[in-house]
Amino acid sequence: MILLTEKSQTRMKKQTALLFCTSLFLILILHSCNKERADPPVLTTVPVSFISASSASCGGDISNDGGSPVKSRGVCWSNLPAPTVSDAHSTDSSGTGTYVSRLTGLKEEMVYYVRAYATNNAGTSYGQEVVFDNSWGGSGTFRDARGEVTDYEWVRIDEQIWMAENLAYLPSVSLSSEGSGAASYYYVYGYEGNNVISARATDNFATYGVLYNYTAALASCPDGWHLPSDEEWKVLKGTVDSQYRVGDPEWEMTSYQGYDAGANLKATSGWREGVFTGTDLYGFTGLPGGCRQYDGGFFLIGEYGYWWASTMSGYQGWCHYLLWGTSEAGRHYYPPGYGYSVRCIRD
């Protein structure tokens, strides 16, 4: 048995205390180093959507917090590239994952640059830059340079931009007795010939534009525009109706729909006189261009306006319509060989 002297015991106590302090110091250093090794968050910017004249939606997707909790996130925007949090920005809570922000105070006729951002203890990082053009205000005209150059009226209705008149693109013209759903066919109401120049000279062409079968309708909108889907038509109706709003099951119905969506979309003149006249409350200026029937012949000008949707129901295409004598609107599906009007919507 070895007995330690008092001096040895004291030395050992000092060594033990020094070892403890050294270990504690190393632990603190390692903890500090771990904190310093945190990186800024990793994120992407989601596309801009729901653009109105003064606001839009955007957001981000934070896939990695960088080893330190995200304490703030949002989007920043500017009229110059590479916006930062020193520019206009939103603040949308904290944490990782996806989030949506609202850009406000936008001005028309401006190009905006947008980036999502996220901040942790290591700093602020940004997603990729997204650019959008807010030059589409409340209404105006745009030019379709295809074939016979045509200037069209357009109108913004909430977050959608619609043509405010029927499409008049006419690369060829057919008799009403000619047609099918397999190839593209174009008609001008009341015109029974194959001469495009003669068809363009008619009053019905000037007022109501062209009637398209479903196949032609899908491919006839100019660049930057498209044939609206069934869902986009339902959003339009829910926006303009005073009783049934967007998302209401009412818009899933076939046949008559809504309370006053039809009246609010119809032009104030050009319809057969009746109790329910159009108010054109939103500038859509819907006119009763009638249709080309599936088995030939033209029908219902002055009383019905039919417009194709891009969505199909089985082997038939959805169609939305306005009609004389009611404030309601309509929705149904029809064989693709019918000839209906087209209203394009902005991409």
C-alpha positions as CSV (number, residue, x, y, z in Angstrom):
1,M,0.0,0.0,0.0
2,I,1.4,3.4,-1.1
3,L,0.7,6.3,1.1
4,L,0.6,9.7,-0.5
5,T,2.2,12.6,1.3
6,E,0.2,15.7,1.9
7,K,2.2,17.5,-0.7
8,S,1.5,14.7,-3.3
9,Q,-2.2,14.9,-2.5
10,T,-2.3,18.6,-3.0
11,R,-0.5,18.3,-6.3
12,M,-3.0,15.6,-7.5
13,K,-5.9,17.8,-6.5
14,K,-4.5,20.6,-8.6
15,Q,-3.9,18.3,-11.5
16,T,-7.5,17.0,-11.3
17,A,-8.9,20.6,-11.1
18,L,-6.7,21.6,-14.1
19,L,-7.9,18.6,-16.1
20,F,-11.6,19.4,-15.2
21,C,-11.1,23.1,-16.3
22,T,-9.3,22.1,-19.4
23,S,-12.1,19.6,-20.3
24,L,-14.8,22.2,-19.7
25,F,-12.9,24.7,-21.8
26,L,-12.6,22.2,-24.6
27,I,-16.4,21.5,-24.4
28,L,-17.2,25.2,-24.6
29,I,-14.8,25.6,-27.5
30,L,-16.4,22.7,-29.4
31,H,-19.9,24.0,-28.7
32,S,-18.8,27.4,-30.0
33,C,-17.3,25.9,-33.1
34,N,-20.4,23.9,-33.8
35,K,-22.4,27.2,-33.7
36,E,-20.0,28.9,-35.9
37,R,-20.2,26.1,-38.4
38,A,-23.9,26.7,-39.1
39,D,-24.5,27.8,-42.7
40,P,-27.2,30.1,-44.1
41,P,-30.5,28.3,-45.0
42,V,-31.0,26.7,-48.4
43,L,-34.2,27.7,-50.2
44,T,-35.8,28.2,-53.6
45,T,-38.3,30.9,-54.8
46,V,-41.7,29.7,-56.0
47,P,-43.3,31.2,-59.2
48,V,-45.2,34.4,-59.0
49,S,-49.0,33.9,-59.2
50,F,-52.3,35.7,-58.6
51,I,-51.1,38.9,-60.1
52,S,-53.4,41.9,-59.8
53,A,-52.7,45.6,-60.7
54,S,-51.2,46.3,-57.3
55,S,-50.3,42.9,-55.7
56,A,-49.2,39.4,-56.4
57,S,-48.4,36.1,-54.6
58,C,-45.0,34.5,-54.3
59,G,-43.1,32.5,-51.6
60,G,-40.3,30.1,-50.9
61,D,-39.4,26.5,-50.0
62,I,-36.7,26.2,-47.3
63,S,-35.2,22.7,-47.7
64,N,-32.4,23.1,-45.1
65,D,-32.1,25.5,-42.1
66,G,-28.2,25.3,-42.4
67,G,-27.9,23.9,-38.8
68,S,-29.5,26.9,-37.1
69,P,-33.2,27.7,-36.7
70,V,-34.7,30.0,-39.4
71,K,-35.8,33.0,-37.4
72,S,-37.3,35.1,-40.3
73,R,-38.4,34.4,-43.9
74,G,-40.4,36.0,-46.7
75,V,-39.8,37.5,-50.2
76,C,-38.2,40.7,-51.3
77,W,-38.8,42.6,-54.5
78,S,-37.5,45.5,-56.5
79,N,-37.5,47.1,-60.0
80,L,-33.8,46.2,-60.1
81,P,-32.2,42.8,-60.2
82,A,-31.0,41.0,-57.1
83,P,-33.4,42.4,-54.5
84,T,-32.5,42.1,-50.8
85,V,-34.2,42.6,-47.5
86,S,-33.1,46.2,-47.7
87,D,-35.7,46.5,-50.5
88,A,-39.5,46.0,-50.2
89,H,-40.1,42.7,-48.5
90,S,-42.5,40.6,-46.5
91,T,-42.0,38.8,-43.3
92,D,-43.7,35.4,-43.0
93,S,-43.1,33.7,-39.6
94,S,-40.2,31.3,-39.2
95,G,-39.1,27.7,-39.7
96,T,-38.5,25.5,-42.8
97,G,-40.8,24.2,-45.5
98,T,-43.0,26.1,-48.0
99,Y,-44.6,29.4,-47.4
100,V,-46.6,32.0,-49.4
101,S,-46.2,35.8,-49.3
102,R,-48.1,38.6,-50.7
103,L,-46.3,41.4,-52.6
104,T,-48.1,44.7,-52.1
105,G,-47.8,48.2,-53.3
106,L,-47.0,47.2,-56.9
107,K,-47.2,49.7,-59.8
108,E,-48.5,49.0,-63.3
109,E,-46.2,49.2,-66.3
110,M,-43.3,47.9,-64.2
111,V,-41.0,44.9,-64.3
112,Y,-40.4,43.3,-60.9
113,Y,-37.6,41.1,-59.6
114,V,-38.4,38.8,-56.7
115,R,-36.4,36.5,-54.4
116,A,-37.4,34.4,-51.4
117,Y,-35.1,34.9,-48.4
118,A,-34.5,33.2,-45.1
119,T,-32.4,34.3,-42.1
120,N,-30.7,32.2,-39.3
121,N,-27.8,32.9,-37.0
122,A,-25.3,32.4,-39.8
123,G,-26.9,35.0,-42.0
124,T,-29.5,35.6,-44.8
125,S,-29.7,33.6,-48.0
126,Y,-31.8,34.0,-51.1
127,G,-33.6,31.8,-53.6
128,Q,-33.3,32.2,-57.3
129,E,-34.5,35.3,-58.9
130,V,-38.0,35.4,-60.5
131,V,-39.0,38.1,-62.9
132,F,-42.6,39.2,-63.8
133,D,-44.1,42.0,-65.9
134,N,-46.8,44.0,-64.2
135,S,-47.5,46.0,-67.4
136,W,-51.0,44.5,-67.5
137,G,-53.1,47.0,-65.6
138,G,-56.9,47.1,-65.5
139,S,-57.7,47.2,-69.2
140,G,-56.3,48.0,-72.6
141,T,-55.5,46.6,-76.0
142,F,-53.0,44.1,-77.4
143,R,-52.0,43.2,-81.0
144,D,-52.3,39.8,-82.6
145,A,-49.9,40.0,-85.6
146,R,-50.9,36.7,-87.2
147,G,-52.5,36.9,-90.6
148,E,-54.7,39.9,-90.7
149,V,-53.3,42.1,-87.9
150,T,-56.0,42.5,-85.2
151,D,-56.0,44.7,-82.0
152,Y,-58.1,43.2,-79.2
153,E,-59.6,44.8,-76.1
154,W,-58.7,43.1,-72.8
155,V,-59.9,43.5,-69.2
156,R,-58.6,42.4,-65.8
157,I,-61.3,40.8,-63.7
158,D,-59.8,40.3,-60.2
159,E,-56.7,38.1,-60.8
160,Q,-57.5,37.0,-64.4
161,I,-56.9,38.9,-67.7
162,W,-59.5,38.1,-70.3
163,M,-60.1,39.2,-73.9
164,A,-63.0,41.6,-73.8
165,E,-64.1,40.5,-77.3
166,N,-64.4,37.3,-79.2
167,L,-61.4,35.9,-81.0
168,A,-61.4,36.7,-84.8
169,Y,-58.4,34.6,-86.0
170,L,-59.5,33.1,-89.3
171,P,-56.8,31.1,-91.3
172,S,-59.5,29.4,-93.3
173,V,-63.3,29.3,-93.5
174,S,-65.8,26.5,-94.1
175,L,-69.5,26.1,-94.9
176,S,-71.7,25.2,-92.0
177,S,-72.3,21.8,-93.6
178,E,-68.6,21.0,-93.5
179,G,-67.0,19.8,-90.3
180,S,-66.1,17.2,-87.7
181,G,-64.3,17.1,-84.4
182,A,-61.1,15.5,-85.8
183,A,-59.6,18.4,-87.7
184,S,-59.7,22.2,-87.3
185,Y,-62.8,24.0,-88.7
186,Y,-63.5,27.8,-88.7
187,Y,-66.9,29.4,-89.4
188,V,-68.4,32.9,-89.6
189,Y,-72.0,32.9,-88.6
190,G,-74.3,33.1,-91.7
191,Y,-71.5,32.9,-94.2
192,E,-71.7,29.9,-96.5
193,G,-68.5,30.0,-98.5
194,N,-64.8,29.3,-98.4
195,N,-63.3,32.7,-99.1
196,V,-61.6,34.2,-96.1
197,I,-61.6,37.8,-97.5
198,S,-65.4,37.6,-98.1
199,A,-66.0,36.1,-94.7
200,R,-64.1,38.9,-93.0
201,A,-66.2,41.5,-94.8
202,T,-69.4,40.4,-93.1
203,D,-71.1,42.3,-90.3
204,N,-71.2,39.1,-88.2
205,F,-67.5,38.7,-88.4
206,A,-66.9,42.3,-87.3
207,T,-69.3,41.9,-84.3
208,Y,-69.0,38.3,-83.2
209,G,-65.7,37.1,-84.5
210,V,-65.2,33.5,-85.5
211,L,-66.9,30.2,-84.5
212,Y,-64.4,27.4,-83.9
213,N,-64.8,23.7,-83.5
214,Y,-63.1,22.3,-80.4
215,T,-59.9,21.2,-82.2
216,A,-59.5,24.7,-83.7
217,A,-60.3,26.4,-80.5
218,L,-57.5,24.7,-78.7
219,A,-54.8,26.0,-81.1
220,S,-56.2,29.4,-82.0
221,C,-55.2,31.8,-79.1
222,P,-52.1,34.0,-79.8
223,D,-48.8,33.7,-78.0
224,G,-49.1,34.6,-74.3
225,W,-52.8,33.6,-74.2
226,H,-54.6,30.3,-74.0
227,L,-58.0,28.8,-74.2
228,P,-59.4,29.0,-70.7
229,S,-60.0,25.8,-68.8
230,D,-63.3,24.8,-67.2
231,E,-61.8,25.8,-63.9
232,E,-60.8,29.2,-65.1
233,W,-64.4,29.8,-66.4
234,K,-65.8,28.8,-63.0
235,V,-63.4,31.2,-61.3
236,L,-64.6,34.0,-63.6
237,K,-68.3,33.3,-62.8
238,G,-67.6,33.1,-59.0
239,T,-65.8,36.4,-59.2
240,V,-68.7,38.3,-60.9
241,D,-71.7,36.7,-59.2
242,S,-73.1,38.5,-56.2
243,Q,-74.5,35.4,-54.5
244,Y,-72.2,32.4,-55.3
245,R,-68.5,33.0,-54.9
246,V,-65.4,31.2,-56.2
247,G,-65.3,27.6,-55.1
248,D,-69.1,27.3,-54.5
249,P,-70.6,23.9,-55.6
250,E,-73.0,25.9,-57.7
251,W,-70.3,26.2,-60.4
252,E,-70.1,22.4,-60.7
253,M,-73.6,22.3,-61.9
254,T,-74.5,21.7,-65.6
255,S,-77.2,23.8,-67.3
256,Y,-78.1,27.1,-65.5
257,Q,-75.7,28.4,-62.8
258,G,-75.4,31.3,-60.4
259,Y,-77.6,34.2,-59.6
260,D,-76.5,37.2,-61.7
261,A,-73.2,36.1,-63.3
262,G,-74.8,36.0,-66.7
263,A,-76.2,39.5,-66.4
264,N,-72.9,40.9,-65.2
265,L,-70.9,39.3,-68.0
266,K,-73.3,40.3,-70.9
267,A,-72.9,43.4,-72.9
268,T,-75.5,46.1,-72.3
269,S,-76.6,46.0,-76.0
270,G,-76.6,43.5,-78.8
271,W,-78.9,41.0,-77.1
272,R,-82.6,40.3,-77.9
273,E,-84.6,42.6,-75.8
274,G,-86.0,41.0,-72.6
275,V,-86.4,41.3,-68.9
276,F,-82.8,40.4,-67.9
277,T,-80.5,42.8,-69.7
278,G,-76.8,42.8,-69.4
279,T,-75.0,45.1,-67.0
280,D,-71.4,44.4,-68.3
281,L,-70.4,45.2,-64.7
282,Y,-66.8,43.9,-65.2
283,G,-66.2,44.9,-68.9
284,F,-66.3,41.3,-70.2
285,T,-68.8,42.4,-72.9
286,G,-70.3,39.0,-73.7
287,L,-72.2,39.0,-77.0
288,P,-74.7,36.4,-78.4
289,G,-72.7,35.1,-81.3
290,G,-74.8,31.9,-81.6
291,C,-73.2,28.6,-82.8
292,R,-72.6,26.2,-85.7
293,Q,-74.6,23.1,-85.0
294,Y,-73.0,19.7,-85.0
295,D,-74.8,18.5,-88.1
296,G,-74.6,21.8,-90.0
297,G,-76.4,25.1,-90.0
298,F,-76.1,28.2,-87.8
299,F,-78.3,28.8,-84.8
300,L,-79.3,31.2,-81.9
301,I,-77.4,34.4,-82.9
302,G,-78.8,37.3,-80.8
303,E,-79.9,34.9,-78.0
304,Y,-77.0,32.8,-76.9
305,G,-73.3,33.3,-76.6
306,Y,-71.2,30.0,-76.4
307,W,-67.5,29.8,-75.5
308,W,-65.3,26.7,-75.5
309,A,-63.2,25.6,-72.4
310,S,-60.1,23.6,-72.9
311,T,-61.2,20.9,-70.6
312,M,-63.0,17.8,-71.8
313,S,-65.7,15.6,-70.2
314,G,-65.0,12.2,-71.7
315,Y,-65.1,12.7,-75.5
316,Q,-66.9,16.1,-75.3
317,G,-65.7,19.6,-74.5
318,W,-66.9,21.8,-71.8
319,C,-68.7,24.9,-72.9
320,H,-69.8,28.0,-71.0
321,Y,-72.6,30.2,-72.2
322,L,-74.7,33.3,-71.7
323,L,-78.3,33.4,-72.7
324,W,-81.2,35.7,-73.4
325,G,-84.0,36.0,-70.8
326,T,-82.1,35.2,-67.6
327,S,-79.5,36.7,-65.3
328,E,-77.9,33.3,-64.8
329,A,-75.0,31.8,-66.7
330,G,-74.7,28.3,-68.2
331,R,-72.3,25.3,-68.4
332,H,-72.5,22.0,-70.4
333,Y,-70.4,19.7,-72.5
334,Y,-70.9,19.2,-76.2
335,P,-69.4,17.2,-79.1
336,P,-66.2,18.7,-80.5
337,G,-67.7,19.3,-83.9
338,Y,-69.9,22.2,-82.7
339,G,-68.8,25.7,-83.6
340,Y,-68.5,28.1,-80.7
341,S,-66.8,31.4,-79.9
342,V,-63.5,31.7,-78.2
343,R,-62.4,34.1,-75.4
344,C,-58.7,33.7,-74.6
345,I,-57.2,34.3,-71.2
346,R,-53.7,35.6,-70.4
347,D,-51.1,33.0,-69.5
